[in-house]
Amino acid sequence: MKKFLVSLMAILGMAVCFTACGDENTDSDKSNATKSGENLYQSVTDYNAATTDSDKLVAAVKILGSYNDYKENQGTEGWIKDFATGAVSALAEEKKENAKTQLIEKLSDGSLVSESTSDKVVAVANLASELGTIFGK
């Protein structure tokens, strides 16, 4: 098993280390920076969710790849900002999906405000409190 992991790590390490040179294209650089940031977020998420050593190793190699992209391009104007934007956008997209699910669940739950609720002001205050936890306020 150790030989397999060492071999896998060596192969993945070589794949990360080899880069291609080409013409500079600012749109492509921005796209690559954003994608690398998104990959960083996804790799960290995968690493934290990994249940086996091999899954952690694969995610760690991907994290290293994104970090190497960062180190290689940190002198390129605007690259780091686009990189960070990609990572934070991926985080925001995941939070947005979770918030939508929670919002639908809370609004569908008829127990907070219903026709049989006698004190509508208290019921609405409770609903506002529940929704505040979703929206982070």
N, C-alpha and C positions, 0 to 999 in steps of 0.2 A: 504494500500500500504506500509506503514511504517513497519507493522508487517511482511509482506512478505519479505521486504528487510533485516530486522533484522534477520529473520529466515534463509534467503539465506546466509547472511554474516556469521552467526554462523555455518551453515553446511559446507560452503566452508572453514572457518577458522579451523574447526576440521579436515577436510581432509588434509589441509596443515600441521597441527601440528603433525599428526601421521606419524611416520617413521618406517621403518622396519630395523632390524639389520641383518647382514649376513656376510659371509666371505668376506675379502677384496680381491679385484681383481683390479689391476692397469689399465688394459684395460677397464674394466667396469667403473672404476672411471673416466678415461679420457673421455669415451663416455658420461657418466652422466654429467660431467662438461661441455662438449661441448654442449650437448643437453640443459642443464640448461641455458647456455649463449644464445643459439638460442631462447629459450622460453622467456628469459628476453627481448630480442629485439622485438620479436613478440608481447609480452604483452604490451610493451610501445607503439608500433605502434597501437595496438588495442585500448589502452587507449586514445591516441591522436585523433583517428578517431571516438571514441564513441560519439553517439548523445543522448543517454539516460543515466539516472543515473544508471540503472541496468547494462548496458553494461560497464560503467566506473567502477562499483563495481566489476564485474567479472574480468575485466582486472587488477584492483588494487590488487585483491587477488592473481592473477597469478604473478604479479610483486613481491608481498610479498613472495610468494613461492620461486621464484628464488633468492631473497635476503636472505631468510632463508637458502637455499642451500649454498649460498656463505658464510654466517656466520658460518654454521656448518662445512664446509670443508676448511676454510681459512688456517688452519694449515697443511693440506695435501700437501705434496710437489708436485708442478706442477699443482695443481687443479685450482688455480686462473688464471694461464696463459691459461689453456685449456678453462676455463669459458669465459675469455675475448676473446679468439680466436673464440669461438662459436658465441658470440654476434657480434663481428666485421665481421665475415664471413657472417652472415645473412644480415648485413647492406650492405656489399660489393656485395652480390648476388643481392639484390634489386636494388642497383645503377647500376650494370652491365646490368640488364634487361632493366632498363630505358634508359641507354646509347645506347643499341642496337636498341631500338625502335626509339630514336631520330636520330641515325646515318642513319638508313634506310630511315626515313622521309626526312632528309637533302639531302641524295644522290639521292633519288627519285625525289626531287624537281628540275625540269629541268630549273628553272628560274635563278639559280645562275651561272651555266656554261652551255651554250647551243651553238648550231651551229651558231645561229644568234648573239651571243655576239661578239661585235667588238673588245673590249679590253680584250683579254684573260688573261693578267697579272692581271688586276684589278679583273676580275671574279674569278680567282684562289685565289687571296688574300682574297676576300670576302668569298669564300668557306672555306679557311683555318681558317678564323676568326670564322665562324659558327661552324666548327668542333672543334675548340679550346674551345668553350663554352661547348661542349659535353664532351670532354676529360679533362676539368678542367684546362686548361693551359692558 
